[in-house]
Amino acid sequence: MQRVFQFKARGFWSSEVDINKLNDKITRFNNSGWQVVSMTTNTTLFGAVVSYSLLLEAEPPAKE
């Protein structure tokens, strides 16, 4: 099973994406059984990073 997640959280006093919050979110995904397969930056026309897109993957639950 796969999902795409877009992370946009910014620092309170900054216009930059909050990397610490992103790392916390990735840790929570890992702890709940999801793994990040790939991560891509989303940028403006001038190259400023505005968000990250993460491709997540998890094993589907086993059917009994």
N, C-alpha and C positions, 0 to 999 in steps of 0.2 A: 504494500500500500504506500502511496506517495502523496505528498501535499506540497503546495507552494505557499510560503509565508513571506509577507513583506514587512520589514521592520523599519519604522520611521521615527521612533522616539528621539527627541532632541534634548540636549542639556537645557536647564532652566535659563541660564544666562548666555547660552551659546546657540548659534544656528547650525552647529555641527551635530551629526548623529552621535548619540551617547553610546560609546563602545562598551562601557562597563555594563549598561543595561542590556546591550546585545549579548554580551558574554553570559550574564545571568540568565537570560532567556534561553540561550543555547544549552546551558547546564540543566535547566528545568526540562527542556525537550529530551535531553539525554536520559535524565532520571525517570522520565515517563515512558521510555521505550522507543523514542524517535531518535534517529541519527541524521546529522546534516550531511547530505551527499555532495552538495555544491552551494557556493555562496557567490553572488554577483553584486557588484555595486551598481546603483542607478544614479546617473549623474545628470547635471544640467548641461546645457549647450557649452558652457565655459569650463566644464570639468569638475565642478563642485559636487561632492557626494551628498545626495539627498535622502537615500535609503539603501537598504540591502534586501535582495531577494534570496531566500533560502529554499532549497529543495530538500524536503525531509522525507525520510523513508522509515517504515516500520514493518516488521513481519506481521502478516495478518494473523488473527487469533486462530488457533488450531481447532478444527471441527471434529467433534467426537462422534 
